[in-house]
Amino acid sequence: MSFSCRGLKNLDIVSKSDPKVEVYMRESGKNSKWMMIGETELVNNNLNPDFAKQIEMTYTFEKE
């Protein structure tokens, strides 16, 4: 997956925010936990970042 963001809220006081993306998936099962499967690089001072790092993941859509 590739990620980009537009119009992020600036939460820093002195400069613009430094965003990054973290992707979590929930394990299957009754008492499942959330596990981080990847994260992008930190992009300094940018409220409209295009992240270079892609996160590879396997996802199965629900079946009827």
TORKOL-4160 file (C-alpha; in steps of 0.2 Angstrom, whole numbers, padded with zeros to 4 digits, m for minus):
64
<pt num="1" X="0000" Y="0000" Z="0000"/>
<pt num="2" X="0005" Y="0018" Z="m0003"/>
<pt num="3" X="0000" Y="0033" Z="0007"/>
<pt num="4" X="m0002" Y="0051" Z="0005"/>
<pt num="5" X="m0011" Y="0064" Z="0016"/>
<pt num="6" X="m0019" Y="0081" Z="0012"/>
<pt num="7" X="m0023" Y="0095" Z="0023"/>
<pt num="8" X="m0017" Y="0088" Z="0040"/>
<pt num="9" X="m0020" Y="0099" Z="0055"/>
<pt num="10" X="m0004" Y="0107" Z="0061"/>
<pt num="11" X="m0001" Y="0102" Z="0079"/>
<pt num="12" X="0017" Y="0109" Z="0081"/>
<pt num="13" X="0020" Y="0126" Z="0089"/>
<pt num="14" X="0036" Y="0132" Z="0081"/>
<pt num="15" X="0035" Y="0123" Z="0064"/>
<pt num="16" X="0023" Y="0112" Z="0054"/>
<pt num="17" X="0019" Y="0094" Z="0060"/>
<pt num="18" X="0030" Y="0079" Z="0055"/>
<pt num="19" X="0018" Y="0066" Z="0050"/>
<pt num="20" X="0021" Y="0047" Z="0048"/>
<pt num="21" X="0009" Y="0033" Z="0045"/>
<pt num="22" X="0007" Y="0017" Z="0056"/>
<pt num="23" X="m0003" Y="0002" Z="0050"/>
<pt num="24" X="m0011" Y="m0010" Z="0062"/>
<pt num="25" X="m0020" Y="m0026" Z="0060"/>
<pt num="26" X="m0030" Y="m0036" Z="0072"/>
<pt num="27" X="m0026" Y="m0054" Z="0074"/>
<pt num="28" X="m0040" Y="m0066" Z="0072"/>
<pt num="29" X="m0048" Y="m0074" Z="0087"/>
<pt num="30" X="m0059" Y="m0070" Z="0102"/>
<pt num="31" X="m0046" Y="m0060" Z="0112"/>
<pt num="32" X="m0036" Y="m0054" Z="0098"/>
<pt num="33" X="m0024" Y="m0040" Z="0099"/>
<pt num="34" X="m0019" Y="m0026" Z="0087"/>
<pt num="35" X="m0001" Y="m0028" Z="0080"/>
<pt num="36" X="0009" Y="m0015" Z="0070"/>
<pt num="37" X="0013" Y="m0022" Z="0053"/>
<pt num="38" X="0022" Y="m0007" Z="0046"/>
<pt num="39" X="0026" Y="0011" Z="0047"/>
<pt num="40" X="0031" Y="0025" Z="0034"/>
<pt num="41" X="0046" Y="0037" Z="0036"/>
<pt num="42" X="0043" Y="0053" Z="0046"/>
<pt num="43" X="0041" Y="0068" Z="0034"/>
<pt num="44" X="0047" Y="0084" Z="0042"/>
<pt num="45" X="0037" Y="0100" Z="0041"/>
<pt num="46" X="0024" Y="0094" Z="0029"/>
<pt num="47" X="0005" Y="0095" Z="0030"/>
<pt num="48" X="0002" Y="0087" Z="0013"/>
<pt num="49" X="0015" Y="0072" Z="0013"/>
<pt num="50" X="0018" Y="0059" Z="0000"/>
<pt num="51" X="0026" Y="0045" Z="0009"/>
<pt num="52" X="0040" Y="0035" Z="m0001"/>
<pt num="53" X="0039" Y="0019" Z="0009"/>
<pt num="54" X="0026" Y="0007" Z="0005"/>
<pt num="55" X="0019" Y="m0006" Z="0017"/>
<pt num="56" X="0016" Y="m0024" Z="0011"/>
<pt num="57" X="0002" Y="m0033" Z="0018"/>
<pt num="58" X="m0010" Y="m0048" Z="0015"/>
<pt num="59" X="m0028" Y="m0044" Z="0016"/>
<pt num="60" X="m0043" Y="m0056" Z="0013"/>
<pt num="61" X="m0060" Y="m0048" Z="0009"/>
<pt num="62" X="m0075" Y="m0055" Z="0019"/>
<pt num="63" X="m0083" Y="m0069" Z="0010"/>
<pt num="64" X="m0102" Y="m0072" Z="0010"/>
